[in-house]
Amino acid sequence: MAKHKNYTTSVSLSNVARNKLIALANMEEITQKELLNKLIDKEIDQLNSKDKGIYAYILKAIEIKDEFRNPKCQFKLERK
């Protein structure tokens, strides 16, 4: 299966979580996006081996689902 391009999506946060994200990002002098990526990677690294396997399985399922959403992968069924 061909890899799809990395794209940006939006995430809904409470005002409190948003403000914390902004404050932490400013402290570390990085963007909010970079901080979220850093925090996610840190959480993944802390998973035990069983949970990392489950995580990898779920991530692969999401990637497959995204491939089907990609318009380049869709095809039209034609009546004859």
N, CA, C and O atoms as a GROMACS GRO file, in nm:
protein
  320
    1MET      N    1   0.084  -0.117   0.000
    1MET     CA    2   0.000   0.000   0.000
    1MET      C    3   0.089   0.124   0.000
    1MET      O    4   0.184   0.132   0.078
    2ALA      N    5   0.060   0.218  -0.086
    2ALA     CA    6   0.140   0.340  -0.095
    2ALA      C    7   0.118   0.428   0.027
    2ALA      O    8   0.007   0.438   0.080
    3LYS      N    9   0.225   0.490   0.069
    3LYS     CA   10   0.212   0.580   0.183
    3LYS      C   11   0.146   0.709   0.138
    3LYS      O   12   0.176   0.762   0.031
    4HIS      N   13   0.055   0.759   0.221
    4HIS     CA   14  -0.010   0.884   0.190
    4HIS      C   15   0.072   1.000   0.247
    4HIS      O   16   0.154   0.980   0.337
    5LYS      N   17   0.050   1.118   0.194
    5LYS     CA   18   0.121   1.235   0.240
    5LYS      C   19   0.076   1.270   0.382
    5LYS      O   20  -0.038   1.244   0.421
    6ASN      N   21   0.168   1.328   0.457
    6ASN     CA   22   0.136   1.376   0.590
    6ASN      C   23   0.049   1.501   0.575
    6ASN      O   24   0.081   1.589   0.495
    7TYR      N   25  -0.057   1.509   0.649
    7TYR     CA   26  -0.144   1.625   0.640
    7TYR      C   27  -0.180   1.672   0.780
    7TYR      O   28  -0.163   1.598   0.878
    8THR      N   29  -0.228   1.794   0.789
    8THR     CA   30  -0.263   1.854   0.917
    8THR      C   31  -0.412   1.843   0.938
    8THR      O   32  -0.491   1.860   0.844
    9THR      N   33  -0.451   1.814   1.060
    9THR     CA   34  -0.591   1.807   1.097
    9THR      C   35  -0.612   1.892   1.222
    9THR      O   36  -0.516   1.926   1.290
   10SER      N   37  -0.734   1.925   1.252
   10SER     CA   38  -0.762   2.006   1.370
   10SER      C   39  -0.799   1.917   1.488
   10SER      O   40  -0.847   1.805   1.471
   11VAL      N   41  -0.775   1.969   1.607
   11VAL     CA   42  -0.807   1.898   1.730
   11VAL      C   43  -0.884   1.995   1.820
   11VAL      O   44  -0.843   2.110   1.835
   12SER      N   45  -0.992   1.950   1.879
   12SER     CA   46  -1.068   2.034   1.971
   12SER      C   47  -1.013   2.018   2.112
   12SER      O   48  -0.994   1.907   2.160
   13LEU      N   49  -0.989   2.130   2.177
   13LEU     CA   50  -0.938   2.131   2.314
   13LEU      C   51  -1.026   2.222   2.398
   13LEU      O   52  -1.086   2.316   2.346
   14SER      N   53  -1.032   2.194   2.526
   14SER     CA   54  -1.098   2.287   2.616
   14SER      C   55  -1.012   2.412   2.626
   14SER      O   56  -0.893   2.408   2.592
   15ASN      N   57  -1.068   2.521   2.673
   15ASN     CA   58  -0.991   2.645   2.689
   15ASN      C   59  -0.874   2.624   2.785
   15ASN      O   60  -0.765   2.677   2.763
   16VAL      N   61  -0.898   2.547   2.889
   16VAL     CA   62  -0.793   2.521   2.988
   16VAL      C   63  -0.678   2.445   2.924
   16VAL      O   64  -0.561   2.482   2.942
   17ALA      N   65  -0.709   2.339   2.850
   17ALA     CA   66  -0.604   2.261   2.784
   17ALA      C   67  -0.532   2.345   2.679
   17ALA      O   68  -0.410   2.337   2.665
   18ARG      N   69  -0.608   2.426   2.606
   18ARG     CA   70  -0.548   2.514   2.505
   18ARG      C   71  -0.450   2.611   2.568
   18ARG      O   72  -0.339   2.628   2.518
   19ASN      N   73  -0.490   2.673   2.678
   19ASN     CA   74  -0.402   2.768   2.746
   19ASN      C   75  -0.276   2.701   2.799
   19ASN      O   76  -0.168   2.759   2.793
   20LYS      N   77  -0.290   2.579   2.851
   20LYS     CA   78  -0.173   2.504   2.899
   20LYS      C   79  -0.079   2.474   2.783
   20LYS      O   80   0.043   2.485   2.796
   21LEU      N   81  -0.136   2.434   2.669
   21LEU     CA   82  -0.056   2.404   2.551
   21LEU      C   83   0.021   2.527   2.505
   21LEU      O   84   0.140   2.518   2.475
   22ILE      N   85  -0.046   2.641   2.500
   22ILE     CA   86   0.018   2.765   2.458
   22ILE      C   87   0.131   2.802   2.554
   22ILE      O   88   0.241   2.838   2.510
   23ALA      N   89   0.105   2.792   2.685
   23ALA     CA   90   0.206   2.826   2.785
   23ALA      C   91   0.329   2.735   2.774
   23ALA      O   92   0.442   2.783   2.774
   24LEU      N   93   0.306   2.604   2.764
   24LEU     CA   94   0.418   2.510   2.752
   24LEU      C   95   0.497   2.532   2.623
   24LEU      O   96   0.621   2.529   2.624
   25ALA      N   97   0.427   2.555   2.514
   25ALA     CA   98   0.495   2.578   2.386
   25ALA      C   99   0.580   2.704   2.393
   25ALA      O  100   0.692   2.707   2.343
   26ASN      N  101   0.527   2.809   2.456
   26ASN     CA  102   0.604   2.932   2.470
   26ASN      C  103   0.726   2.912   2.557
   26ASN      O  104   0.833   2.966   2.528
   27MET      N  105   0.711   2.835   2.665
   27MET     CA  106   0.824   2.808   2.753
   27MET      C  107   0.935   2.735   2.679
   27MET      O  108   1.053   2.767   2.695
   28GLU      N  109   0.898   2.638   2.597
   28GLU     CA  110   0.996   2.557   2.525
   28GLU      C  111   1.039   2.621   2.394
   28GLU      O  112   1.126   2.570   2.324
   29GLU      N  113   0.975   2.734   2.360
   29GLU     CA  114   1.005   2.808   2.238
   29GLU      C  115   0.990   2.720   2.114
   29GLU      O  116   1.075   2.720   2.025
   30ILE      N  117   0.879   2.645   2.110
   30ILE     CA  118   0.844   2.564   1.995
   30ILE      C  119   0.697   2.589   1.962
   30ILE      O  120   0.625   2.649   2.042
   31THR      N  121   0.654   2.543   1.846
   31THR     CA  122   0.514   2.563   1.810
   31THR      C  123   0.426   2.464   1.888
   31THR      O  124   0.474   2.365   1.942
   32GLN      N  125   0.298   2.495   1.894
   32GLN     CA  126   0.204   2.405   1.961
   32GLN      C  127   0.202   2.269   1.892
   32GLN      O  128   0.193   2.166   1.958
   33LYS      N  129   0.212   2.270   1.760
   33LYS     CA  130   0.214   2.145   1.684
   33LYS      C  131   0.337   2.062   1.720
   33LYS      O  132   0.327   1.941   1.740
   34GLU      N  133   0.453   2.127   1.730
   34GLU     CA  134   0.576   2.057   1.767
   34GLU      C  135   0.566   2.001   1.908
   34GLU      O  136   0.612   1.890   1.935
   35LEU      N  137   0.505   2.079   1.999
   35LEU     CA  138   0.489   2.032   2.137
   35LEU      C  139   0.398   1.911   2.144
   35LEU      O  140   0.428   1.814   2.214
   36LEU      N  141   0.286   1.914   2.072
   36LEU     CA  142   0.196   1.799   2.071
   36LEU      C  143   0.265   1.675   2.017
   36LEU      O  144   0.250   1.566   2.073
   37ASN      N  145   0.342   1.691   1.909
   37ASN     CA  146   0.416   1.578   1.853
   37ASN      C  147   0.516   1.523   1.955
   37ASN      O  148   0.530   1.401   1.970
   38LYS      N  149   0.584   1.612   2.024
   38LYS     CA  150   0.682   1.572   2.125
   38LYS      C  151   0.614   1.496   2.240
   38LYS      O  152   0.665   1.394   2.285
   39LEU      N  153   0.500   1.547   2.286
   39LEU     CA  154   0.428   1.481   2.395
   39LEU      C  155   0.374   1.345   2.354
   39LEU      O  156   0.378   1.250   2.432
   40ILE      N  157   0.324   1.336   2.233
   40ILE     CA  158   0.273   1.208   2.182
   40ILE      C  159   0.385   1.106   2.173
   40ILE      O  160   0.370   0.992   2.217
   41ASP      N  161   0.500   1.148   2.117
   41ASP     CA  162   0.614   1.056   2.106
   41ASP      C  163   0.661   1.010   2.244
   41ASP      O  164   0.699   0.894   2.261
   42LYS      N  165   0.659   1.100   2.340
   42LYS     CA  166   0.699   1.065   2.477
   42LYS      C  167   0.604   0.960   2.536
   42LYS      O  168   0.649   0.864   2.600
   43GLU      N  169   0.476   0.978   2.514
   43GLU     CA  170   0.376   0.881   2.563
   43GLU      C  171   0.395   0.745   2.497
   43GLU      O  172   0.386   0.642   2.564
   44ILE      N  173   0.421   0.744   2.368
   44ILE     CA  174   0.441   0.617   2.296
   44ILE      C  175   0.564   0.545   2.350
   44ILE      O  176   0.562   0.424   2.371
   45ASP      N  177   0.671   0.620   2.372
   45ASP     CA  178   0.795   0.561   2.426
   45ASP      C  179   0.774   0.496   2.561
   45ASP      O  180   0.843   0.400   2.595
   46GLN      N  181   0.678   0.546   2.640
   46GLN     CA  182   0.654   0.494   2.775
   46GLN      C  183   0.562   0.372   2.778
   46GLN      O  184   0.542   0.313   2.884
   47LEU      N  185   0.506   0.334   2.663
   47LEU     CA  186   0.418   0.218   2.659
   47LEU      C  187   0.499   0.090   2.681
   47LEU      O  188   0.615   0.080   2.641
   48ASN      N  189   0.436  -0.008   2.747
   48ASN     CA  190   0.503  -0.138   2.759
   48ASN      C  191   0.491  -0.211   2.625
   48ASN      O  192   0.418  -0.166   2.536
   49SER      N  193   0.561  -0.322   2.611
   49SER     CA  194   0.567  -0.390   2.481
   49SER      C  195   0.430  -0.436   2.433
   49SER      O  196   0.400  -0.428   2.313
   50LYS      N  197   0.346  -0.484   2.523
   50LYS     CA  198   0.212  -0.528   2.485
   50LYS      C  199   0.130  -0.411   2.432
   50LYS      O  200   0.065  -0.421   2.328
   51ASP      N  201   0.135  -0.298   2.505
   51ASP     CA  202   0.060  -0.180   2.463
   51ASP      C  203   0.116  -0.121   2.334
   51ASP      O  204   0.040  -0.067   2.253
   52LYS      N  205   0.247  -0.130   2.313
   52LYS     CA  206   0.306  -0.082   2.188
   52LYS      C  207   0.253  -0.165   2.071
   52LYS      O  208   0.231  -0.111   1.962
   53GLY      N  209   0.234  -0.295   2.092
   53GLY     CA  210   0.178  -0.380   1.988
   53GLY      C  211   0.035  -0.341   1.955
   53GLY      O  212  -0.004  -0.334   1.838
   54ILE      N  213  -0.044  -0.316   2.059
   54ILE     CA  214  -0.183  -0.272   2.039
   54ILE      C  215  -0.185  -0.138   1.968
   54ILE      O  216  -0.263  -0.117   1.876
   55TYR      N  217  -0.098  -0.046   2.012
   55TYR     CA  218  -0.088   0.085   1.950
   55TYR      C  219  -0.055   0.072   1.801
   55TYR      O  220  -0.119   0.137   1.718
   56ALA      N  221   0.042  -0.011   1.767
   56ALA     CA  222   0.083  -0.030   1.627
   56ALA      C  223  -0.033  -0.085   1.544
   56ALA      O  224  -0.053  -0.045   1.429
   57TYR      N  225  -0.109  -0.177   1.602
   57TYR     CA  226  -0.224  -0.238   1.533
   57TYR      C  227  -0.330  -0.132   1.505
   57TYR      O  228  -0.383  -0.124   1.394
   58ILE      N  229  -0.362  -0.050   1.605
   58ILE     CA  230  -0.463   0.056   1.589
   58ILE      C  231  -0.415   0.160   1.487
   58ILE      O  232  -0.492   0.203   1.402
   59LEU      N  233  -0.288   0.199   1.497
   59LEU     CA  234  -0.233   0.298   1.405
   59LEU      C  235  -0.241   0.248   1.261
   59LEU      O  236  -0.277   0.324   1.171
   60LYS      N  237  -0.208   0.122   1.239
   60LYS     CA  238  -0.214   0.065   1.104
   60LYS      C  239  -0.358   0.066   1.052
   60LYS      O  240  -0.381   0.095   0.934
   61ALA      N  241  -0.454   0.035   1.137
   61ALA     CA  242  -0.595   0.036   1.097
   61ALA      C  243  -0.638   0.177   1.056
   61ALA      O  244  -0.711   0.195   0.959
   62ILE      N  245  -0.592   0.277   1.131
   62ILE     CA  246  -0.625   0.416   1.099
   62ILE      C  247  -0.563   0.455   0.965
   62ILE      O  248  -0.627   0.522   0.884
   63GLU      N  249  -0.439   0.414   0.941
   63GLU     CA  250  -0.372   0.445   0.815
   63GLU      C  251  -0.444   0.380   0.697
   63GLU      O  252  -0.457   0.441   0.591
   64ILE      N  253  -0.490   0.257   0.715
   64ILE     CA  254  -0.564   0.189   0.609
   64ILE      C  255  -0.695   0.262   0.581
   64ILE      O  256  -0.731   0.283   0.466
   65LYS      N  257  -0.765   0.302   0.688
   65LYS     CA  258  -0.890   0.377   0.672
   65LYS      C  259  -0.865   0.507   0.597
   65LYS      O  260  -0.944   0.545   0.510
   66ASP      N  261  -0.756   0.576   0.632
   66ASP     CA  262  -0.723   0.701   0.563
   66ASP      C  263  -0.695   0.679   0.416
   66ASP      O  264  -0.728   0.764   0.333
   67GLU      N  265  -0.634   0.566   0.382
   67GLU     CA  266  -0.607   0.536   0.241
   67GLU      C  267  -0.737   0.525   0.162
   67GLU      O  268  -0.743   0.568   0.047
   68PHE      N  269  -0.840   0.468   0.222
   68PHE     CA  270  -0.969   0.456   0.153
   68PHE      C  271  -1.037   0.591   0.138
   68PHE      O  272  -1.116   0.611   0.046
   69ARG      N  273  -1.007   0.684   0.227
   69ARG     CA  274  -1.063   0.819   0.216
   69ARG      C  275  -0.991   0.901   0.111
   69ARG      O  276  -1.046   1.000   0.062
   70ASN      N  277  -0.870   0.861   0.076
   70ASN     CA  278  -0.790   0.934  -0.023
   70ASN      C  279  -0.859   0.922  -0.159
   70ASN      O  280  -0.882   0.812  -0.208
   71PRO      N  281  -0.892   1.036  -0.220
   71PRO     CA  282  -0.964   1.031  -0.349
   71PRO      C  283  -0.888   0.957  -0.458
   71PRO      O  284  -0.951   0.903  -0.550
   72LYS      N  285  -0.757   0.952  -0.452
   72LYS     CA  286  -0.679   0.882  -0.554
   72LYS      C  287  -0.701   0.732  -0.548
   72LYS      O  288  -0.680   0.661  -0.646
   73CYS      N  289  -0.743   0.682  -0.431
   73CYS     CA  290  -0.763   0.538  -0.414
   73CYS      C  291  -0.904   0.496  -0.448
   73CYS      O  292  -0.932   0.376  -0.462
   74GLN      N  293  -0.994   0.591  -0.462
   74GLN     CA  294  -1.133   0.556  -0.489
   74GLN      C  295  -1.153   0.529  -0.637
   74GLN      O  296  -1.084   0.586  -0.722
   75PHE      N  297  -1.247   0.443  -0.665
   75PHE     CA  298  -1.277   0.412  -0.804
   75PHE      C  299  -1.428   0.410  -0.820
   75PHE      O  300  -1.502   0.395  -0.723
   76LYS      N  301  -1.472   0.426  -0.942
   76LYS     CA  302  -1.615   0.431  -0.970
   76LYS      C  303  -1.659   0.296  -1.027
   76LYS      O  304  -1.590   0.237  -1.111
   77LEU      N  305  -1.772   0.250  -0.981
   77LEU     CA  306  -1.832   0.130  -1.039
   77LEU      C  307  -1.924   0.174  -1.152
   77LEU      O  308  -2.009   0.261  -1.134
   78GLU      N  309  -1.906   0.116  -1.265
   78GLU     CA  310  -1.986   0.154  -1.380
   78GLU      C  311  -2.085   0.044  -1.415
   78GLU      O  312  -2.053  -0.075  -1.408
   79ARG      N  313  -2.203   0.084  -1.453
   79ARG     CA  314  -2.303  -0.012  -1.498
   79ARG      C  315  -2.279  -0.044  -1.643
   79ARG      O  316  -2.236   0.042  -1.721
   80LYS      N  317  -2.307  -0.167  -1.678
   80LYS     CA  318  -2.294  -0.205  -1.819
   80LYS      C  319  -2.429  -0.235  -1.878
   80LYS      O  320  -2.439  -0.269  -1.995
   0.00000   0.00000   0.00000
